[in-house]
Amino acid sequence: SMSFPALEQITDAQAAHLVLTRVDSLSIDNITHMTDAQLKSFATFPKKLCLNSIPALTDNKLQILTEFRGMVLELNGLTSMSDTQAEILASSSVPFLRLHGIKNISGRFIQRASQSR
């Protein structure tokens, strides 16, 4: 496990190198904004990825994360999502998705998620 609880920013190159580490869990839990390039790198991490301080994601950034091929993706900092974002997540192939911060969820998300699993 590798955790960076106080890290406040990261470069695209650093993100690309971090995903090459041979750990079972990678936690970047204090960064509230990431570039598309960083998210694309993190989407290649093969194990458990925790990005729990990101409070909101654009549809495009969320779409990038649906390419995640690891086992567990935690986005516990998200507190809400649009119906479009719910559709994006519901159609993703992320095996285990943790969204512990979501306060309201769309019925469309639940229906779509149950159909795609």
N, C-alpha and C positions, 0 to 999 in steps of 0.2 A: 504494500500500500504506500502511496505517495500523496501527501497532502500539503497544500499551500494555503493555510487559513488566513494569512495576513497579506498575501500577494494582491496588489491593487491594479496592476497593469502587466501586460505581457505583449511581446512583439509577435508578429506573424511567424518569424523564424524560430523563436523560442517555443511557440505552440507546436510547430512542426517537429521539433526535436523531442519535446515531452512525450508525444504519442509513441515514440520509439522505445520508451523505457519498458523494461520487462517486469511490470508490476501488475497485480490483480485489480488494483483500484487506483484511480487518479482523481483527486479532488482539487478543484480550483474554485474555492468557495467564497471569495471576497471580491471578485471582479464582476462589475455590474453591466459592462458592455463589452462585446467582442466583435471583431471584424468578420466579414464573410470568410476570409482566408483562414482565420483562427478556427472558426466553427467547422470549416471543411477539414482542417487537420484533425480536430478533436473527433469528428465523425468517423475517422478511421481507427480510433482506439479500440482494441479488440476485447476489452474486459468491461469493468464497471467504471463509468464516467459520471462524476458529480459536478454539476455547474449550478450550484444552488443559490447564488446571489444575483442572478439575472432576473430582474423584476418583470421584464416584458421583452417580447421578441416580435419583430416584424414577420409577416407571412413568409417572406423570402428567407429570413434567417431560420425560421422554424422548418421550412422545407429542406434546408441544408441539413439540419439535424435529423431529419427522417431517414437520411442515408446512413445513420449510425449503424454499425455492424457488430457492435460489442454485445454484451449480455444484459447490462443494466444501464439505463440512462436516467439520471436524476435531474429534474428541473424544478426543484422544490421552492425556488424563489418566485416562480410565476404565480400570480394571484388571480388572474382572469385570462380568458381567451375568447376570441370572437368565434362565431359559428364556422367561419372559413378556417380558422386555425384548428378548431375541433375536427373538422373534416380532414385537414392535413394530417393531424396526429392519428386519427382513427384509421387512415389508410396506410399508415407507415408499417414497416415490418420490424420495428424495435421490439425485441422479445419481452423486455420488462421495463416499463416506463413508470417512474415515480413522479407524481405531481401533487405532493402533499400540501402545497400552498394555495391550490385552486379553491376559491370560496364558492363559486357558482359554476355549474356545468350544464351544458346544453343537452337536451333530450336527444338531439340529432347525433351528438357525439356518442352517447351510450348506445343508441340504436346502430350506428355505423360501426362502432368498435365491436359490438357483439356479432355483427355479420361478417367482419373481416378476420376474425380470429379462428 
